[in-house]
Amino acid sequence: MGFSEVLEKLPALWRALRALTQSVLERRPAGAVLIDFPDFHGLLARRLRRAGVPLIYYVSPQVWAWRRRRAGAIARQARRIITLFPFEAEIYRRLGADAVCAGHPLVDDVREGLERPSTLPRKTRRRLVLLPGSRTGELSRHWKPMAEAASRLSRRLDLEVVAVKAPGLPERLFPEADALGIRIADSGIHALLATADLAFVASGTATLEAALCGAPMVVVYRTSPVSFAIGRLLVNLRWISLVNIVAGQEVVPELLQGDVTAQRLEREGEALLSSPERLRAMRQGLAQVALALGPPGASERAADAVLEAVESGANAPSAAVALP
C-alpha cells in the first residue's frame, strides 16, 4: 500500500494493538496466528511472547524481500511459519525456522470460480480484460492509462474490452467507460480471465489469478513518488509482480511508475497480440507458475499445520502438511 499512505491509519492501528493486547491477557489463547502485516504484528508479537502465547505466522510477511534482519527475527519468534510459496519456506528454513508451504488458497478460489455458470455473452472477438486494482488509490492511478490504451487497441484491432470492478467500488471510479467502449463487470472475473486474449493487470494477487486462468498479461503499478523512492531503496528484488517472482524469471512484462502510460500500454499490448509465439511462450510460463502454487486444499493444509503447531509444539515440519 506504500509508506505515506499508511500514516493516516496509525491512530486506528494503535487502538487495535491496545485492544488485542488486552484481549490476549483476558483470554489467554492457546496460540496466535499472525497473518502478514509485519510491522503491526512485530509489535503485537512482543506482547504475545511476554504473555507466553505461541506464535504461528501464516501468509508469511515478505520481509525476506526488503528487511532480511526482520525475516531472521520472525524465524526466531515463530513456533511455525506457514507460507504460500515453496521458495518462501526454503528461505525461512535456511534461517532456522520450522517452515512449511501450504500452497495458495487462490487455487481453490479460481477453480470454484471457473466451475460457476458463466453469465458472459458468447465471445465473438478477441478479448482484452482490465484489472486496474481493488483500492481507490490504485484506480485513480491506473484507470486512465489502461482505459485509453484499451480503447485505442479496440478500435485498431477489433477487440472486446471488459474492465473488472472490485466489490464495493462505485462505478463513478471508472469514468467514460461507456464512451470508450469498455464494459464494466463486477462478477465472473475468472471466467473473463480464462477467455482473455490479453489482460492489463495491476500488480498484486490479481496477477496470480490471471496466471491460474492462463491469461497473458501486462503488469502495471504506479504509487506515490515518495513510496516508490523508499521502496526502491529497501526492496532487493528484480521484479515487482508475484508472477515473475514465483517464476524466478520474467514471464510477463512489467510497467512501473512513469512507464504506466496509455502509449506504453498500447505498444506492449499490440506487440503481444501480434505475436502468437510470445503469447504461447507466456502461457507456458504461466502454467509453470500455476503449478508452483500447489494443488487444491491449501486452507485445509494450513489449518492442519496450525493445529499441529499449537497442540504439539513440534520443532520440525510435518510431511502431512507439506506440499506433495
Steps between C-alpha positions, in 0.01 A plus 500: 500500500801726522650693788344847506160338437518316833571802721134603525415154638743517792248611769261218409786249495615609845148457638482154342834403656381603845168316459669180382753510783222535756304216340806272510549569872136425571453192281846338514474334155675171422668662201496804273492486120655820364411562137746715301514871611856480646532841666177478695549134584860565604367721780223254585743205501704652783190527715388148411839352585502676836158344566636155406282462188654286221530682166412354161556718194273434203534673163851565618599867480710569192769668707748261338474737201591818681587448867714190540564571868126506564468165321757357742306640797178341375681169455616513864165610642267261322415151608406442137491701178245397236572637153310529174802443275764224514795743466381688811507185710856432382610852597361465852639149542847633418444749783431214739119515509244220498348602168250313284341592169124450494455629146279786388125514580445680169527160332168402658344842445580496130386141455168577668464819297551314174245236598221755549265551203624794297274797428738632236368551148646271239845613397505617139818709498836494672458611860710750697434499876594788731571451871599847620501414871273457800582821688391851410861622493598230253203581279580870498848424368430207267157548347568787258809354326346152491170624360657726236737228380220242493271730303765564236585131472131413476447731206812393315495126570124444541513390864233458765608682818369412845612664826461320832355704787600373843214452751403818681648741246257748340480520121577873515863396549492371139427828317416498127493121483193501275638772276820302457310180419600321822254275679519485881462159667465451875495119500632205302863617512640150455281421200609830349868429556467144368366640171734802481741533213683761708460679833635821650538420870597712801781326688375293792303183560304556179811407301490153658130467417581584140783245500271228634253583223773495236446864400797674332554837667686825532553590866486864605549686824520864595514631856591833657849629415599494867392138548672391179826675593505337845408163352784515249745559786368213710379227268761263364300335223541499126124495432189639663232257379438178690488311171860585415619461859353149526635406157846640575507655155311753292190319378289815460605859420481757781435873466571712809444862600573734207478212253133449586369705208237436237769509231719236667204275580373528143843414363551203734147374438528518123841330503359206696174469307699504175730218610342155545847366588540742793150428624560124480829531690335720763220249552757226551676712762169574673421129511826442690410778745159339553669169585724676753190623687424141597198272474154578639447483877743770620272625777453150640875442496555833674240413767670164562836676534356748752337228711811285499717795608263600781436148628846352479740791488697299245830644385508320167268530201255217447485317169123493544475875445773542239405533136503174309 
